[in-house]
Amino acid sequence: MADIVTALFSPRIRVKELARLCRRLATSLAAGVDSRTIWKREASSSGRAVVLSRFRVIHDAVAEGRATADGVEACGDFFPELFRQLTRVGDETGSGAEVFRQLADHYEAQLTRRRIFLAAISWPMIQLVASLAIVGMVIWVMGMISEGKIDILGFGLVGTKGLARYVAFLCGVGIVAVLLIRAFERGMMWIRPVERLVLKLPVIGPSLEILALSRLAWVMHLTMNTGMDVRRAMRLTLSSTNQARYLDQIPVVDRWIEQGSSIYEAFVEAGGYPPDFLDALQVGEESGKLVESMGRLSGQYQDRARTALAALMTIAGFLVWVFIAILIIFFIFRIAFFYLGVLNSAGNI
């Protein structure tokens, strides 16, 4: 239990902070600034205390003559695995400026997609909150009018006590939702069955798959362009998707590559990849231009990812609307049946 709590609530750098950090690192390294100066400046800059404390850890490691990646690793899982792995690649190959530039582009694109999604569902969510607030007012007002004797909703929620139980229920649902979202973001093992189920849903599943393939193609393009060991690159590529389906394939792909198979053959054996992805992989390997092939494929998937994101936003908004409609219809019928019961009781007197 303690391990789960730690995994869910251990501090981690925010995507916005990470994007800005990568951009600053890319600019400084491209300008020829040495790592000690860079991290000394980062450690003394303004920002959240938890972030600056990790920057000081990295600065101390660099000041002792160790690599930047050693300092990043000393921060535990505060930084995402993709950042940690590629930081080491940048140290080993001397391509830190280019690595951090592409990481900055990646995290900035991630932020943009998140902003678009939140903007799209903000109005439906406002309406949902307003609907739930109206329900709470009905519970409280009816309790005050009838002095707690009339339960118009039929759930035993009447007056101030009923409102308190209603609010507690909503808070419980909200806490569970937040925990599930955080578990998804952090790739918790126990959430994988839910992920597999979600991927089988119509529209939602294919949209999430396109988003994952877009990231997979981009990370493969980046890792193969840095001279990283193939097995290590494929493990990082698959883990970057943070989806159960691809995480489960890491041992299969790793085993086939270890046995001397090509990347294309390993992905074919893993199964579940669309023909266009496998074709690009095969042509790239056979022509010796896998990096360029994955770069082009990544761009194509980015375009499709925008369409997939639009579909997810539409579905999210629709589901909220459906919930509100069901809520309204339910209360209309509950109130109607309540008054019919009152009229029937009056008629029998």
GIRA-V190446 format. One record per backbone hydrogen bond with DSSP energy under -1.0 kcal/mol. CO is the residue of the C=O (numbers start at 0). NH is the residue of the N-H. E is the energy in kcal/mol with one decimal. If there is no record, write none. Layout:
BEGIN
co:CO nh:NH e:E
co:CO nh:NH e:E
END
This chain:
BEGIN
co:0 nh:4 e:-2.3
co:1 nh:5 e:-2.4
co:2 nh:6 e:-2.5
co:3 nh:7 e:-2.3
co:4 nh:8 e:-2.4
co:5 nh:9 e:-1.9
co:13 nh:17 e:-2.6
co:14 nh:18 e:-2.7
co:15 nh:19 e:-2.0
co:16 nh:20 e:-2.2
co:17 nh:21 e:-2.7
co:18 nh:22 e:-2.0
co:19 nh:23 e:-2.4
co:20 nh:24 e:-2.8
co:21 nh:25 e:-2.6
co:22 nh:26 e:-2.2
co:23 nh:27 e:-2.6
co:24 nh:28 e:-2.7
co:25 nh:29 e:-2.1
co:26 nh:30 e:-1.3
co:27 nh:32 e:-2.4
co:28 nh:31 e:-1.2
co:33 nh:37 e:-2.1
co:34 nh:38 e:-2.7
co:35 nh:39 e:-1.8
co:36 nh:40 e:-2.0
co:37 nh:41 e:-2.2
co:38 nh:42 e:-2.3
co:47 nh:51 e:-2.4
co:48 nh:52 e:-2.2
co:49 nh:53 e:-1.0
co:50 nh:54 e:-2.1
co:51 nh:55 e:-2.0
co:52 nh:56 e:-1.4
co:53 nh:57 e:-2.1
co:54 nh:58 e:-2.5
co:55 nh:59 e:-2.7
co:56 nh:60 e:-1.9
co:57 nh:61 e:-2.5
co:58 nh:62 e:-2.8
co:59 nh:63 e:-1.3
co:60 nh:65 e:-2.2
co:61 nh:64 e:-1.7
co:66 nh:70 e:-1.3
co:67 nh:71 e:-2.3
co:68 nh:72 e:-2.6
co:69 nh:73 e:-1.7
co:71 nh:74 e:-1.3
co:72 nh:75 e:-1.8
co:74 nh:77 e:-1.3
co:77 nh:12 e:-2.3
co:79 nh:83 e:-2.2
co:80 nh:84 e:-3.0
co:81 nh:85 e:-2.2
co:82 nh:86 e:-1.9
co:83 nh:87 e:-1.6
co:84 nh:88 e:-1.9
co:85 nh:89 e:-2.6
co:86 nh:90 e:-2.0
co:87 nh:91 e:-2.6
co:88 nh:92 e:-2.4
co:89 nh:93 e:-1.5
co:94 nh:98 e:-2.5
co:95 nh:99 e:-2.8
co:96 nh:100 e:-1.7
co:97 nh:101 e:-2.2
co:98 nh:102 e:-2.3
co:99 nh:103 e:-2.4
co:100 nh:104 e:-2.1
co:101 nh:105 e:-2.3
co:102 nh:106 e:-2.8
co:103 nh:107 e:-2.4
co:104 nh:108 e:-2.2
co:105 nh:109 e:-2.0
co:106 nh:110 e:-2.1
co:107 nh:111 e:-2.2
co:108 nh:112 e:-2.3
co:109 nh:113 e:-2.0
co:110 nh:114 e:-2.6
co:111 nh:115 e:-2.4
co:112 nh:116 e:-2.3
co:113 nh:117 e:-2.6
co:114 nh:118 e:-2.5
co:115 nh:119 e:-1.9
co:116 nh:120 e:-1.7
co:120 nh:124 e:-2.1
co:121 nh:125 e:-2.2
co:122 nh:126 e:-2.3
co:123 nh:127 e:-2.1
co:124 nh:128 e:-2.6
co:125 nh:129 e:-2.4
co:126 nh:130 e:-2.4
co:127 nh:131 e:-2.4
co:128 nh:132 e:-2.2
co:129 nh:133 e:-2.1
co:130 nh:134 e:-1.9
co:131 nh:135 e:-1.9
co:132 nh:136 e:-2.1
co:133 nh:137 e:-2.5
co:134 nh:138 e:-2.3
co:135 nh:139 e:-2.2
co:136 nh:140 e:-3.3
co:137 nh:141 e:-2.3
co:138 nh:142 e:-1.2
co:138 nh:158 e:-1.9
co:139 nh:143 e:-2.0
co:140 nh:144 e:-2.6
co:141 nh:145 e:-2.2
co:142 nh:147 e:-2.0
co:157 nh:161 e:-1.8
co:158 nh:162 e:-2.4
co:159 nh:163 e:-2.2
co:160 nh:164 e:-2.2
co:161 nh:165 e:-2.3
co:162 nh:166 e:-2.8
co:163 nh:167 e:-2.2
co:164 nh:168 e:-2.2
co:165 nh:169 e:-2.3
co:166 nh:170 e:-2.5
co:167 nh:171 e:-2.2
co:168 nh:172 e:-2.4
co:169 nh:173 e:-2.6
co:170 nh:174 e:-2.6
co:171 nh:175 e:-2.3
co:172 nh:176 e:-2.4
co:173 nh:177 e:-2.4
co:174 nh:178 e:-2.4
co:175 nh:179 e:-2.4
co:176 nh:180 e:-2.4
co:177 nh:181 e:-2.5
co:178 nh:182 e:-2.4
co:179 nh:183 e:-2.4
co:180 nh:184 e:-2.4
co:181 nh:185 e:-2.0
co:182 nh:187 e:-2.2
co:183 nh:186 e:-1.1
co:187 nh:190 e:-1.2
co:188 nh:191 e:-1.6
co:190 nh:194 e:-1.8
co:191 nh:195 e:-2.6
co:192 nh:196 e:-1.8
co:193 nh:197 e:-2.5
co:194 nh:198 e:-2.2
co:196 nh:199 e:-1.0
co:197 nh:200 e:-1.5
co:200 nh:204 e:-2.2
co:201 nh:203 e:-3.1
co:202 nh:206 e:-1.9
co:203 nh:207 e:-2.4
co:204 nh:208 e:-2.2
co:205 nh:209 e:-2.0
co:206 nh:210 e:-1.9
co:207 nh:211 e:-2.2
co:208 nh:212 e:-2.7
co:209 nh:213 e:-2.2
co:210 nh:214 e:-1.7
co:211 nh:215 e:-2.6
co:212 nh:216 e:-2.8
co:213 nh:217 e:-1.7
co:214 nh:218 e:-2.7
co:215 nh:219 e:-2.3
co:216 nh:220 e:-2.2
co:217 nh:221 e:-2.3
co:218 nh:222 e:-3.1
co:219 nh:223 e:-2.3
co:222 nh:225 e:-1.2
co:222 nh:227 e:-1.3
co:228 nh:232 e:-2.8
co:229 nh:233 e:-2.6
co:230 nh:234 e:-2.2
co:231 nh:235 e:-2.2
co:232 nh:236 e:-2.5
co:233 nh:237 e:-2.5
co:234 nh:238 e:-2.3
co:235 nh:239 e:-1.6
co:237 nh:240 e:-1.0
co:242 nh:246 e:-2.5
co:243 nh:247 e:-2.4
co:246 nh:249 e:-1.1
co:248 nh:252 e:-2.6
co:249 nh:253 e:-2.5
co:250 nh:254 e:-2.2
co:251 nh:255 e:-2.1
co:252 nh:256 e:-2.2
co:253 nh:257 e:-2.1
co:254 nh:258 e:-1.5
co:255 nh:260 e:-2.3
co:256 nh:259 e:-1.5
co:261 nh:265 e:-2.2
co:262 nh:266 e:-2.3
co:263 nh:267 e:-2.1
co:264 nh:268 e:-2.3
co:265 nh:269 e:-1.8
co:266 nh:270 e:-1.9
co:273 nh:277 e:-2.0
co:274 nh:278 e:-2.9
co:275 nh:279 e:-2.0
co:276 nh:280 e:-2.1
co:277 nh:281 e:-2.6
co:278 nh:282 e:-2.7
co:279 nh:283 e:-2.2
co:280 nh:284 e:-2.1
co:281 nh:285 e:-2.6
co:282 nh:286 e:-2.0
co:283 nh:288 e:-1.9
co:288 nh:292 e:-2.5
co:289 nh:293 e:-2.8
co:290 nh:294 e:-2.0
co:291 nh:295 e:-2.3
co:292 nh:296 e:-2.4
co:293 nh:297 e:-2.6
co:294 nh:298 e:-1.8
co:295 nh:299 e:-2.0
co:296 nh:300 e:-2.8
co:297 nh:301 e:-2.0
co:298 nh:302 e:-1.6
co:299 nh:303 e:-2.0
co:300 nh:304 e:-2.5
co:301 nh:305 e:-1.6
co:302 nh:306 e:-1.3
co:303 nh:307 e:-2.5
co:304 nh:308 e:-2.8
co:305 nh:309 e:-2.0
co:306 nh:310 e:-2.0
co:307 nh:311 e:-2.3
co:308 nh:312 e:-2.4
co:309 nh:313 e:-2.2
co:310 nh:314 e:-2.4
co:311 nh:315 e:-2.7
co:312 nh:316 e:-2.5
co:313 nh:317 e:-2.5
co:314 nh:318 e:-2.8
co:315 nh:319 e:-1.9
co:316 nh:320 e:-2.3
co:317 nh:321 e:-2.8
co:318 nh:322 e:-2.3
co:319 nh:323 e:-2.5
co:320 nh:324 e:-2.8
co:321 nh:325 e:-2.8
co:322 nh:326 e:-2.5
co:323 nh:327 e:-2.7
co:324 nh:328 e:-2.8
co:325 nh:329 e:-2.7
co:326 nh:330 e:-2.1
co:327 nh:331 e:-2.3
co:328 nh:332 e:-2.3
co:329 nh:333 e:-2.6
co:330 nh:334 e:-2.6
co:331 nh:335 e:-2.4
co:332 nh:336 e:-3.0
co:333 nh:337 e:-2.0
co:334 nh:338 e:-2.4
co:335 nh:339 e:-2.3
co:336 nh:340 e:-2.2
co:337 nh:341 e:-2.1
co:338 nh:342 e:-2.6
co:339 nh:343 e:-2.5
co:340 nh:344 e:-2.3
co:341 nh:345 e:-2.2
co:342 nh:346 e:-2.3
co:343 nh:347 e:-1.3
END
